[in-house]
Amino acid sequence: MSLKRSYMEIELKMIKLVKSTFYNEIETKKKLCDFILGSKQLSMNQKCLEFETKFAKYQGRKYAIMVNSGSSANLALIQSLLNLKILNKKSKVGFSALTWATNIMPLIQLGLEPIPIDISLKNLNVCSDNLLEVLEKVELDALFITNLLGFCGNLDKISEICKKKGIVLIEDNCESLGSALNDVKLGNFGLASTTSFYVGHHMSTIEGGMVCTDDKELYDMLLMTRAHGWDRNLSQDKQKRLMKENSVDDFHAKYTFYTLGYNFRPTEITSFLGIEQLKFIEKITNSRCKNFHKFNDIANQNPHFHKLDASHMSFVSNFAYPLICKDHDKFENYKKKFVENNIEIRPIVGGSIIEQPFFKSYESTKKINFECSNAKKANMFGFYFTNRPDLTEDELELIKNLLRSD
Ligand SMILES: Cc1ncc(COP(=O)(O)O)c(C=O)c1O
């Protein structure tokens, strides 16, 4: 057998983190071909509006703005809060130490002061105790919390603390679409939240993202930030008001740039995919929730792992299951077992993000000497494996047996 063929066979048998581009892959691709062939305009247009409207309804928010990735959603949101002067260059913004790089990068890129907050090993998220500990040392202007891997801390309590102290709460919900606390979907606890439609996440538009909010002013600003800082996607009333305030005539209004923006526009193609995949979102999240509980019930019986407690949540939908071992030897032992059984594993998201080279190289973060020991532990002794909605019974059995093993 050739080496190439044996690699291919290993690949085929592997329990991969991501197996296909879409839920209902073949049908979706066929529909996509028909859509492209039958469309006159593929740059942002009506399909985008339609997906935004449907997604806002699913999320339970008034407004949704689609962009070209979850990372762009984060950057557009922070830029919009700066444009509206809700935040400024001196703002101190708390963030979860266990997160993804592009949660925190916009804070650095836009010159704000990022303040790391450690997580609880019980649910891998920032809890009110972690927040209160930091608030004893620093006054925060905002908290850009991450809902990591389908979980949350006590977000209801965190939201109360933020309200009381005048801290702007925003949620990076790129990893937790569909999860809920007290029957409230994650992403609905602050002023705004972001979502990612990257292929490996809950629902795929290949690449894509969304910002959701109930705030009309922020919505309008996001529409401008998403597209060059111009007014083209605003209502006619709002356009007229801006033209009058800035003494702009009809002709020049076409190329008048009112605020700092980017080009983060999605296409009709990704919007079409969003509409199609949203039809399956309940199926996707329900089967992920079912798998999660199967894995968690077994893992929590094994004394070699830190117990994950999601009992405060009404619905848990994660795209991967995180396993944190109690020590280095056990970590090496289970890592080996998963690899030998051909199950793809990865470090837990970005690990403790303050240990990452980019974070350490940024001048103004050097003075931050917050200890984030739990995030560090999750990084040193943890890995995750897939919680795909299409895992077969055999694949589930194999994983469950490994979780049971000594
Ligand atoms: C918490 C979190 N925020 C933001 C992002 C960025 O999303 P995207 O890959 O769509 O840019 C990710 C990506 O994995 C993430 O995990």
The ligand as a Tripos MOL2 file, in Angstrom:
@<TRIPOS>MOLECULE
LIG
   16    16     1     0     0
SMALL
NO_CHARGES

@<TRIPOS>ATOM
      1 C1        -14.2770   33.2190   21.1600 C.3       1 LIG1
      2 C2        -13.9900   33.5210   19.7180 C.ar      1 LIG1
      3 N1        -14.1270   34.7920   19.2880 N.ar      1 LIG1
      4 C3        -13.9060   35.1260   18.0100 C.ar      1 LIG1
      5 C4        -13.5180   34.1890   17.0760 C.ar      1 LIG1
      6 C5        -13.2880   34.5970   15.6620 C.3       1 LIG1
      7 O1        -14.2170   34.0580   14.7800 O.3       1 LIG1
      8 P1        -13.8650   33.8830   13.2230 P.3       1 LIG1
      9 O2        -13.0350   32.6520   13.0980 O.co2     1 LIG1
     10 O3        -15.1890   33.7750   12.5570 O.co2     1 LIG1
     11 O4        -13.1220   35.0990   12.8090 O.co2     1 LIG1
     12 C6        -13.3510   32.8620   17.4690 C.ar      1 LIG1
     13 C7        -12.8950   31.8910   16.4640 C.2       1 LIG1
     14 O5        -12.6860   30.7420   16.6110 O.2       1 LIG1
     15 C8        -13.5810   32.5120   18.8310 C.ar      1 LIG1
     16 O6        -13.4260   31.2560   19.2480 O.3       1 LIG1
@<TRIPOS>BOND
     1     1     2 1
     2     2     3 ar
     3     2    15 ar
     4     3     4 ar
     5     4     5 ar
     6     5     6 1
     7     5    12 ar
     8     6     7 1
     9     7     8 1
    10     8     9 2
    11     8    10 1
    12     8    11 1
    13    12    13 1
    14    12    15 ar
    15    13    14 2
    16    15    16 1
@<TRIPOS>SUBSTRUCTURE
     1 LIG1         1 GROUP 0 **** ****
